[in-house]
């Protein structure tokens, strides 16, 4: 069952709701102020190593991978043309 992210229209609180895909567009009420909330795009990060089908990757496996402190790292979505995402 997918985890969907919602933002309150009134107070701006973010929440995650575990629900079936068929109910993903149904109304959600804010847990803080009971106002309506809207579903937003959730982003995630995944690091993989080519050819590594098993085992855990370590930071040393990706010496050139940007870190959150690297300018233009692109974490959390579009890198605004910095090359940190799939859309640029």
C-alpha positions as CSV (number, residue, x, y, z in Angstrom):
1,X,0.0,0.0,0.0
2,X,1.5,3.4,-1.0
3,X,2.4,6.2,1.3
4,X,1.0,9.5,0.1
5,X,2.1,13.0,1.2
6,X,-0.4,15.8,1.9
7,X,-0.1,19.5,2.8
8,X,-2.8,21.4,4.8
9,X,-4.4,24.2,2.9
10,X,-4.7,26.3,6.1
11,X,-1.7,25.7,8.4
12,X,0.8,24.2,5.9
13,X,1.5,21.1,8.0
14,X,2.7,18.1,6.0
15,X,1.5,14.6,6.7
16,X,1.9,11.1,5.2
17,X,-1.1,8.8,4.8
18,X,-0.9,5.1,4.1
19,X,-3.8,4.2,1.8
20,X,-4.8,2.2,-1.3
21,X,-4.2,3.7,-4.7
22,X,-7.9,3.8,-5.4
23,X,-8.4,6.1,-2.4
24,X,-5.4,8.4,-3.2
25,X,-7.5,11.3,-4.4
26,X,-10.1,11.1,-1.6
27,X,-10.3,14.1,0.8
28,X,-7.8,14.2,3.7
29,X,-8.3,16.3,6.8
30,X,-5.3,18.0,8.5
31,X,-4.3,16.3,11.8
32,X,-3.4,19.6,13.4
33,X,-6.3,22.0,12.4
34,X,-8.9,19.7,10.7
35,X,-8.8,21.8,7.5
36,X,-8.7,20.1,4.1
37,X,-5.3,19.0,2.8
38,X,-4.1,18.4,-0.8
39,X,-1.9,15.6,-2.1
40,X,1.5,16.7,-3.2
41,X,4.3,15.1,-5.1
42,X,6.6,13.1,-2.8
43,X,10.2,12.8,-3.8
44,X,12.7,10.1,-2.7
45,X,16.3,9.4,-3.3
46,X,17.9,6.1,-4.2
47,X,21.5,5.3,-4.7
48,X,22.5,2.2,-6.7
49,X,25.7,0.8,-8.0
50,X,25.7,-0.6,-11.5
51,X,26.0,-4.3,-11.5
52,X,25.5,-4.6,-7.7
53,X,22.4,-6.8,-7.4
54,X,22.8,-7.6,-3.8
55,X,24.3,-6.2,-0.7
56,X,24.3,-2.7,0.7
57,X,26.1,0.3,-0.9
58,X,28.5,2.4,1.2
59,X,29.3,6.1,0.7
60,X,32.7,5.1,-0.7
61,X,31.0,3.4,-3.6
62,X,30.0,6.8,-5.0
63,X,32.9,9.2,-4.7
64,X,31.5,11.7,-7.3
65,X,27.9,11.6,-6.1
66,X,26.8,15.0,-4.8
67,X,26.0,15.4,-1.1
68,X,23.5,17.8,0.4
69,X,26.4,20.2,1.1
70,X,27.5,20.2,-2.5
71,X,26.1,23.2,-4.4
72,X,23.7,22.1,-7.1
73,X,23.4,18.7,-5.6
74,X,19.8,18.4,-6.8
75,X,18.5,16.6,-3.7
76,X,14.8,16.7,-3.1
77,X,13.7,17.2,-6.7
78,X,14.6,19.3,-9.7
79,X,18.1,20.7,-9.6
80,X,16.8,23.7,-11.6
81,X,19.0,22.9,-14.5
82,X,22.1,22.1,-12.4
83,X,22.0,18.5,-13.7
84,X,21.0,17.0,-10.4
85,X,17.7,15.5,-11.6
86,X,16.3,13.4,-14.4
87,X,14.5,16.4,-16.1
88,X,17.7,18.4,-16.9
